[in-house]
């Protein structure tokens, strides 16, 4: 006999004969696949893949597809940067800890990576405005090239999080 928190059990195998355990079934293929892609590590790797795709698109626009009128790839880049802007704004306004907006802004701007994000977005907007004016077209391209370098520096923050890639690159 075994004593567990004041109750007596005749056999420890009684736990496995409980009616609720007999109804459990193994997960199906789609449930396991959804569980895999919902895991934090896989989400992190997809984030890295999408960031590399963003940098690739940015490089293609700057080196190959930079014309007087924006092409569809450049418009796709604008949409992608707009989604990055939305994410930065969400980080500022999402106050799960209840600190208040101004304290959240101070905490946000104390982090070097957040400053780098804001700097890259500001450079992109200024470069885009210059790029869309005829007189400052090449100035806009230079600013967007500098902005591309700033976005590439953001990879350092991503790789410092990774256990396998971080020590090899940094």
C-alpha positions as CSV (number, residue, x, y, z in Angstrom):
1,X,0.0,0.0,0.0
2,X,1.1,3.5,-0.8
3,X,0.1,6.7,1.1
4,X,-0.3,9.9,-0.9
5,X,-1.6,12.9,1.0
6,X,-3.6,10.9,3.5
7,X,-5.3,8.6,1.0
8,X,-4.6,4.9,0.8
9,X,-4.1,3.1,-2.5
10,X,-4.2,-0.6,-3.0
11,X,-2.2,-0.5,-6.2
12,X,-0.3,2.3,-7.9
13,X,-1.6,1.1,-11.3
14,X,-5.0,2.4,-10.4
15,X,-4.0,5.7,-11.9
16,X,-3.8,4.3,-15.3
17,X,-7.2,2.7,-15.0
18,X,-8.9,6.0,-14.4
19,X,-11.7,6.6,-16.9
20,X,-10.3,10.0,-18.0
21,X,-7.0,8.4,-19.1
22,X,-8.8,5.8,-21.2
23,X,-10.4,8.5,-23.3
24,X,-7.1,10.2,-24.3
25,X,-6.1,9.6,-27.9
26,X,-2.8,10.4,-29.6
27,X,-2.7,13.6,-31.6
28,X,-3.3,13.5,-35.3
29,X,-0.9,14.6,-38.0
30,X,-2.4,18.1,-38.4
31,X,-2.6,18.7,-34.7
32,X,1.1,17.7,-34.3
33,X,2.1,19.9,-37.2
34,X,0.2,22.9,-35.8
35,X,1.8,22.3,-32.4
36,X,5.2,22.3,-34.1
37,X,4.7,25.5,-35.9
38,X,3.2,27.1,-32.8
39,X,6.3,26.4,-30.8
40,X,8.4,29.5,-29.8
41,X,11.6,28.2,-31.4
42,X,10.0,27.5,-34.8
43,X,8.3,31.0,-34.7
44,X,11.7,32.5,-34.0
45,X,13.3,30.7,-37.0
46,X,10.4,31.8,-39.2
47,X,11.0,35.3,-38.0
48,X,14.7,35.0,-39.0
49,X,13.7,33.6,-42.4
50,X,11.2,36.5,-43.0
51,X,13.8,39.1,-42.0
52,X,16.3,37.6,-44.5
53,X,13.6,37.8,-47.1
54,X,13.0,41.4,-46.2
55,X,16.7,42.2,-46.5
56,X,16.8,40.4,-49.8
57,X,13.9,42.3,-51.2
58,X,15.5,45.6,-49.9
59,X,18.8,44.7,-51.6
60,X,17.0,43.8,-54.9
61,X,15.1,47.1,-54.9
62,X,18.3,49.1,-54.2
63,X,20.6,47.3,-56.6
64,X,18.4,46.2,-59.5
65,X,14.9,47.7,-59.4
66,X,15.5,51.4,-58.4
67,X,13.8,53.4,-61.1
68,X,12.2,56.8,-61.3
69,X,8.8,55.4,-60.6
70,X,8.3,52.8,-57.9
71,X,7.9,49.3,-59.2
72,X,5.7,46.6,-57.6
73,X,8.7,45.2,-55.7
74,X,9.4,48.6,-54.3
75,X,5.7,49.0,-53.3
76,X,6.0,45.6,-51.6
77,X,9.0,46.9,-49.7
78,X,7.0,50.0,-48.6
79,X,4.2,47.7,-47.3
80,X,6.7,45.5,-45.5
81,X,8.3,48.6,-43.8
82,X,4.8,49.8,-42.9
83,X,4.2,46.5,-41.1
84,X,7.5,47.0,-39.2
85,X,6.3,50.5,-38.2
86,X,3.0,49.0,-37.0
87,X,4.9,46.5,-34.9
88,X,7.0,49.3,-33.3
89,X,3.9,51.3,-32.5
90,X,2.2,48.2,-31.1
91,X,5.3,47.6,-28.8
92,X,4.9,51.2,-27.6
93,X,1.2,51.1,-26.9
94,X,0.9,47.6,-25.6
95,X,1.1,48.1,-21.9
96,X,0.7,44.6,-20.4
97,X,2.6,45.6,-17.2
98,X,0.6,48.7,-16.5
99,X,3.5,51.1,-16.4
100,X,1.8,53.9,-18.3
101,X,2.6,55.3,-21.7
102,X,5.5,57.7,-20.8
103,X,7.4,55.2,-18.7
104,X,6.9,52.6,-21.5
105,X,8.4,55.1,-24.0
106,X,11.4,55.7,-21.7
107,X,11.9,52.0,-21.2
108,X,11.5,51.5,-25.0
109,X,14.1,54.1,-25.8
110,X,16.6,52.8,-23.2
111,X,17.1,49.7,-25.3
112,X,19.8,50.0,-28.0
113,X,17.9,47.7,-30.4
114,X,14.7,49.7,-30.1
115,X,16.7,52.9,-30.9
116,X,18.2,51.1,-33.9
117,X,14.7,50.1,-35.0
118,X,13.4,53.7,-34.7
119,X,16.5,55.0,-36.5
120,X,16.1,52.6,-39.4
121,X,12.4,53.6,-39.8
122,X,13.2,57.3,-39.7
123,X,16.0,56.8,-42.3
124,X,13.6,54.9,-44.5
125,X,10.9,57.6,-44.3
126,X,13.4,60.4,-45.0
127,X,15.0,58.3,-47.8
128,X,11.6,57.6,-49.3
129,X,10.6,61.2,-49.3
130,X,13.9,62.2,-50.9
131,X,13.5,59.3,-53.4
132,X,10.1,60.5,-54.5
133,X,11.3,64.0,-55.3
134,X,13.0,64.5,-58.6
135,X,15.8,66.8,-57.3
136,X,16.8,64.5,-54.4
137,X,16.4,61.1,-56.2
138,X,20.1,60.0,-55.7
139,X,20.2,61.5,-52.2
140,X,17.2,59.3,-51.4
141,X,19.0,56.3,-52.8
142,X,22.1,57.0,-50.6
143,X,19.9,57.4,-47.5
144,X,18.1,54.1,-48.3
145,X,21.5,52.4,-48.7
146,X,22.5,53.6,-45.3
147,X,19.2,52.5,-44.0
148,X,19.9,49.0,-45.5
149,X,23.1,48.9,-43.5
150,X,21.1,49.8,-40.3
151,X,18.6,47.1,-41.0
152,X,21.5,44.6,-41.5
153,X,22.9,45.7,-38.1
154,X,19.6,44.5,-36.6
155,X,20.7,41.0,-37.4
156,X,23.2,41.2,-34.6
157,X,20.3,41.4,-32.1
158,X,18.6,38.5,-33.7
159,X,21.7,36.3,-33.6
160,X,22.5,37.1,-30.0
161,X,19.2,35.4,-29.0
162,X,20.0,32.2,-30.9
163,X,22.0,29.6,-28.9
164,X,23.4,28.0,-32.0
165,X,24.0,31.0,-34.3
166,X,24.9,33.6,-31.7
167,X,28.3,32.3,-30.5
168,X,29.4,31.6,-34.0
169,X,28.7,34.9,-35.5
170,X,29.1,37.4,-32.7
